[in-house]
Amino acid sequence: MSRQTGGSKAGGKGTPATVAAAKAGIEFTLHPYEPDPDADSYGAAAADALGVPHDQVFKTLLAEVDGRLTVGVVPVSGSLDLKALAAAAGGKKAVMAHPRDAERATGYVVGGISPLGQRRRLPTVIDASVSALGTVYVSAGRRGLQIELVPADLVALTGATVAAIARG
């Protein structure tokens, strides 16, 4: 897959995530794959389909921290530590958001929620393991499409805090 910058589109008009990355002028690579509708984990299925280590593919999860929607981005090889997310977001308690609330707030469907180009900017925390990677994969805004970019660009584009929020 070739490196792409600004103006690069995914199969036509692009997704809000690819548009946001292109508009920011960052380098990224799109990786389409055939999604498995029966997969227990969309992220692990994406990693397997692309032949990428599970610790390099990150999933985007939404939680409510003290009642406020917050995005947690963690490797598909692990799970989100809600207590650590709450602490990193400056709150006391976190619970997973209802999928319908996550879809409404981000503009994406579950299994295709990207940390980029969300309908409204939400507080975002990315697991600290991202810092050890040369590139990271996250959803590009739909099932069957991942965007690969350098961690610093992911952090900058999302305005994220980086903290240890994954376990496992």
C-alpha positions as CSV (number, residue, x, y, z in Angstrom):
1,M,0.0,0.0,0.0
2,S,1.4,3.4,-0.9
3,R,1.8,6.3,1.4
4,Q,-0.8,8.9,0.9
5,T,-1.2,12.5,2.1
6,G,-3.8,15.3,1.8
7,G,-6.6,14.6,-0.6
8,S,-6.4,10.9,-0.4
9,K,-9.7,9.2,-0.4
10,A,-11.1,5.7,0.4
11,G,-13.0,4.4,-2.4
12,G,-14.6,7.6,-3.6
13,K,-15.5,10.4,-1.3
14,G,-13.7,9.0,1.8
15,T,-14.9,8.8,5.4
16,P,-14.8,11.7,8.0
17,A,-11.7,10.0,9.4
18,T,-9.8,10.0,6.0
19,V,-11.0,13.5,5.2
20,A,-9.7,14.7,8.6
21,A,-6.3,13.1,8.1
22,A,-6.0,14.4,4.5
23,K,-7.1,17.9,5.6
24,A,-4.4,17.9,8.3
25,G,-1.8,17.0,5.6
26,I,-0.4,14.0,7.5
27,E,1.0,10.9,5.8
28,F,-1.2,7.8,6.1
29,T,-1.9,4.6,4.4
30,L,-5.3,3.0,4.0
31,H,-5.7,-0.7,4.4
32,P,-9.0,-2.2,3.1
33,Y,-9.9,-5.7,4.1
34,E,-12.9,-8.0,4.0
35,P,-14.6,-7.7,7.4
36,D,-15.8,-10.8,9.2
37,P,-19.4,-10.3,10.2
38,D,-19.2,-13.2,12.7
39,A,-16.0,-11.9,14.5
40,D,-16.1,-11.6,18.2
41,S,-13.7,-8.7,18.0
42,Y,-13.7,-6.3,15.1
43,G,-10.2,-5.1,15.9
44,A,-8.6,-8.6,16.2
45,A,-10.3,-9.6,13.0
46,A,-8.9,-6.6,11.3
47,A,-5.4,-7.3,12.6
48,D,-5.7,-10.9,11.4
49,A,-7.0,-9.9,8.0
50,L,-4.2,-7.5,7.5
51,G,-1.5,-9.8,9.0
52,V,-0.5,-7.1,11.5
53,P,0.4,-7.7,15.2
54,H,-2.5,-7.3,17.5
55,D,-0.6,-4.8,19.6
56,Q,-0.2,-2.5,16.6
57,V,-3.9,-2.3,15.8
58,F,-5.9,-0.1,18.2
59,K,-9.6,-0.1,18.9
60,T,-11.7,2.9,19.7
61,L,-14.0,2.5,22.7
62,L,-16.4,5.0,24.3
63,A,-17.0,5.3,28.0
64,E,-18.8,7.7,30.3
65,V,-16.4,9.3,32.8
66,D,-18.4,10.9,35.5
67,G,-21.3,11.0,33.0
68,R,-19.2,12.6,30.2
69,L,-18.5,10.6,27.0
70,T,-14.8,9.9,26.7
71,V,-12.8,8.0,24.0
72,G,-10.4,5.3,25.0
73,V,-8.0,4.0,22.3
74,V,-6.3,0.7,23.2
75,P,-4.5,-2.2,21.4
76,V,-6.9,-4.9,20.3
77,S,-4.6,-7.3,22.1
78,G,-5.9,-5.9,25.4
79,S,-8.9,-4.4,27.1
80,L,-9.8,-0.9,28.4
81,D,-9.0,-0.4,32.1
82,L,-12.0,1.8,33.1
83,K,-10.5,2.9,36.4
84,A,-7.3,4.0,34.6
85,L,-9.3,5.8,31.9
86,A,-11.3,7.7,34.6
87,A,-8.0,8.8,36.3
88,A,-6.4,9.8,33.0
89,A,-9.5,11.9,32.1
90,G,-9.6,13.6,35.5
91,G,-12.6,11.7,36.7
92,K,-13.6,9.3,39.4
93,K,-15.7,6.6,37.7
94,A,-16.0,5.3,34.2
95,V,-18.5,2.9,32.6
96,M,-18.8,1.7,29.0
97,A,-21.1,3.9,27.0
98,H,-24.2,2.4,25.4
99,P,-23.4,1.5,21.7
100,R,-26.2,3.7,20.5
101,D,-24.8,6.7,22.4
102,A,-21.3,5.9,21.0
103,E,-22.7,5.9,17.4
104,R,-24.7,9.0,17.9
105,A,-21.8,11.0,19.4
106,T,-19.2,9.9,16.8
107,G,-21.2,9.5,13.7
108,Y,-19.8,6.0,13.1
109,V,-21.2,2.5,13.6
110,V,-19.8,0.1,16.2
111,G,-17.0,-1.9,14.7
112,G,-16.1,1.1,12.5
113,I,-15.7,3.9,15.1
114,S,-12.6,5.9,14.4
115,P,-10.9,8.2,16.8
116,L,-10.5,10.6,13.8
117,G,-13.1,12.8,12.3
118,Q,-15.8,12.2,14.9
119,R,-19.0,14.2,14.7
120,R,-18.0,16.1,17.8
121,R,-14.7,16.3,19.6
122,L,-14.6,14.2,22.7
123,P,-11.9,13.9,25.3
124,T,-9.6,11.2,24.1
125,V,-7.0,9.0,25.9
126,I,-4.7,6.8,23.9
127,D,-2.9,3.9,25.6
128,A,0.8,4.7,26.4
129,S,1.9,1.6,24.4
130,V,1.3,3.6,21.2
131,S,4.6,5.5,21.9
132,A,6.7,2.4,21.3
133,L,5.3,1.9,17.8
134,G,6.6,3.2,14.5
135,T,3.1,3.2,13.1
136,V,-0.4,2.4,14.4
137,Y,-3.6,1.2,12.8
138,V,-7.0,2.5,13.8
139,S,-10.4,2.3,12.1
140,A,-10.7,4.7,9.2
141,G,-14.4,5.1,9.9
142,R,-16.0,2.0,8.5
143,R,-15.8,-1.7,9.0
144,G,-13.2,-3.1,6.5
145,L,-10.9,-0.1,6.4
146,Q,-8.0,0.7,8.7
147,I,-5.8,3.8,8.5
148,E,-2.1,3.5,9.4
149,L,-0.3,6.6,10.7
150,V,2.5,7.5,13.0
151,P,1.4,7.7,16.7
152,A,2.4,11.4,17.1
153,D,-0.1,12.3,14.3
154,L,-2.8,10.2,15.9
155,V,-2.3,12.0,19.2
156,A,-2.2,15.4,17.5
157,L,-5.3,14.9,15.4
158,T,-7.3,13.7,18.3
159,G,-5.9,16.1,20.9
160,A,-5.4,13.1,23.0
161,T,-3.8,12.5,26.4
162,V,-1.4,9.5,26.4
163,A,-1.7,7.3,29.5
164,A,-1.6,3.6,30.5
165,I,-5.2,2.7,30.1
166,A,-5.0,-0.8,28.7
167,R,-4.7,-4.1,30.5
168,G,-3.9,-7.6,29.3
